[in-house]
Structure formats: C-alpha cells, structure tokens
Amino acid sequence: MSCRTSLFVIALTALVVTVDADAGYLGSPSQNAEPLGEHAGIQMAAEEVVILLSPPEVDGRELSEEERWELEWEEQLRLHPGVEVAAAFDFVNDGPADEVLMYVPLQVRHPFYGPYLWIEDETAALDVIEVYVDGEPVEPFAVYRGVWRDEDYNDWEELSGIIEPLSDEKPADGESFCFRNGAGNPEDDTPNPPYPAESLLAAWRVEFTAGESRLVEYRQRYDFSTDYEYHSFRFCYPLYTGAGWAGDIGRGRITVLGEPDFDWSYLAEYLGIYLPTPDWEAGYPLEFDESFAESVLLERFTGEHERALVWSFADLEPVGGVESWKTFNPDFGDIYNADYHEWSAALERGEKPEPDGRQATLVYLALGEPADGFMVIDPHPAGLTAYDEPEGEPMEQGPVYTNILRVDERRGDWLHGSWYDYETSTEHEGWAPLTVTGDDGLVLPRLMPQY
C-alpha cells in the first residue's frame, strides 16, 4: 500500500525493535524501492544491494537452554548477529520533469501490539537513516501512513486539521494515505495518537528533470528478529516494491557477504522467492558498473571476497505483495489460524484466495539453528504436492496452505516430515522439495521456514 498523494514514493524499510511475550525480539524489516501512484516515465534501471552479515559476540549454539534463559538483557544482546544493508538504485526518467517523494519506514505496526503505533521520539527515530542522492546526503522528515476507515472517522475536515495529511482530498474507504502528525503524547490523560498509523516513515523529496538519471542510496544497520531462546535470527528483504516503477527492473544483484570473522555455517536457511536460484561464489570479485560509479556506499565492498551468496537477475518483473508485517516477518506463522480460516472461507465461496504478503519477490535469511518446521505459503486450493520419496511418486494427500511440515530428515533440497490435516483431524507424512522453479526459472512460493 502507498500514501495518497500525487507524488511518488520509494519505500526502504528501516529500524523496528520491539519485544513481545510471544514473538521474542522483533528486528528490522527492509525492502526495495517503491513508487507511489501511476508513473510511466521513471524506471529502476539497475539496483545493487549488499547484505553484510557479522557474527555475534557470543555464539548461542554453544550455550544450553538453561544458560540462555539465565542471561541478563545486556548479555542477551551479545548473542545477536549483525546485518547491514547498503542499497543503491539507478533511476532513469524517460517522462517529463517531476518531483518525487521518497520514504523509509522506521517502524511498522504489528498485531501483537494492538491498534496503535507508539512513537516516543520522532527525532531519535530519524537519526538511524543515512540517505544519499547523487552522492549528496539528504535529511529526511517524519511522515505517518495509515488506512482510512469511514466507519471509524466521518469528519475528514476536522481530522485533517489535526493530522496534517499530505493531500487535502479525502481518501476513499480502505485507502492508504500519509499525514505529518501521528504521534500520541504520553504526558496527556489520553495519550492515544490522533489517528492510528500503520507505519512511521522518514521521507525526502527528489526532483527529476526530463530524461534525467539519478542515483538513490541508503544504508542501515538492522536487527534480526529472534525467539526468546535465541535459537535463530531472521531477516527479510522484499523486492516486490520495484513492481511499481515503469517496466521491469533492468538488472540487479543481491549480494550477501560476511565480515572477515563471520562463520558461514551460522547461515542456517536462505530462500529467494520469485528470483533465480542463487549462486555460492568463492573468491568473489565484487565490482560495480558505471551506473554506480558515483556511489558513496558501495565503494567499500569493491574487491575480492572469500565467499558470497549472490542472486543476479535481468529484466525482472517483481511479483507484488502486501506491505504488512507478514512480508517483513514471513516466518511468524499463522497467528490464531486467521490466515487458514480466511483461505478456507474463500474456497467455500468459490473465490480464489488472495495473497497475504508472503507470496512476493523477496530474499529471506535465517542465522543460528536450522528450522525444524516449514509453513506452506502457497495458497493454491490443491495445496503442496507431497511424495513418497525424493523424486518419487506424488501422494494423494499433501499439506495445504498454512500447514506446518515438521521436518525429521533432509536430503539436499528435499524435506521429510509430518503435517496435520485440520479438516480430517489426521496426521500425514511425506517428502516435499524446499524450492520449486517455474518455467521462467524463478523460485515459486511453496515452503517458508517456521520458527
């Protein structure tokens, strides 16, 4: 979803750090560049994204369950690995001159935390952003994004004078829009924000002349999401937002690197959806073409790297997703079985189930311990095909959408496990491939690690 205005938007998601009794530690989501509205002129001609992994101070795999639970908060943070993203986008404007509003979400509302997005200090939140346009630093400003509901608020004129929307026109029911004032005041007797926001954004403007190319970059050090036992640390980078620009993404590369002391055995799971299968490279000479010659963020990564995990693509049309916590935390599972019930109800009505945000072009990484369960994220009514053996015969019964395949054996890319059929209250077992590619060579959404 995007903000309602005549400008265009890039969404580069930044820092989100929260703690929950069920979820553990919610880290930072990140995503690719996204425009707002219709724009036939600006194309994402090229992109380079470097994801740099750094090891934790203390390897949690060496600690027992009891030792993990006894750690104080400061000691727990020493178990967290680090991840830094440096992303550069070459935009080409083949249309008329335009002013573009770009933004970076700083915080995204999660259902664990109720109806409100709590922001205590906008200034401090903005301090985490580092953005450059054509090599020059840009200072962002705070913007909130929400969804208009006619049944909850019927006086747009009165409310708009409080929240300061970016567009004076009233949004349609269910439409996303942006506004400047969305923070509650904890010192008031009623500290609730004036309107429930879905996300806090850091925004800035970029001007394009006709025929102009501009280089937009950002850098952010992120936090992984983890459970309370610190078994695993997860990070997701969606690319689907590139679907909003004119045409395909001309060419692109997602490169995962490690700090010199990073132990690659710590990378437990990796998955790219609607992307080609990645390549493991040894002695990888990372170079950038002339489109990124003026980059201030990529230069430090130039040269040979001992090891790299690389997704490369050309003329890629990203598959769109739903901008929500499910896209940024796709391995959280089906909270209260809500997704399954919506999927089942749609089938009963004879409708095609809608994607929920997990079925989008994205890169997913998990560090720590391998997953022992995988959730079916393909909403196809027939579910996932299971086999009696790897490369064997298909079985009549397969796991359906949101079923969890509890894994007890792996053979390469094949997983063996059991799953529960909600409708028949029966248990089944079989083999399933972790990844399946379509006719275009892109990996299809089938199974997602479940922690």
Helices and strands as residue ranges (DSSP letters): E 18-20, E 24-26, E 42-54, G 60-62, H 65-69, H 73-77, E 82-93, E 98-108, G 111-113, H 122-126, E 130-133, E 136-137, E 141-147, H 156-163, E 176-179, E 197-208, E 213-222, E 225-226, E 232-238, G 240-244, E 249-258, G 264-266, E 267-273, E 279-286, G 290-292, G 299-301, E 303-316, H 325-328, G 335-337, H 338-348, E 362-368, E 373-376, E 404-411, E 414-421, E 426-433, E 447-450
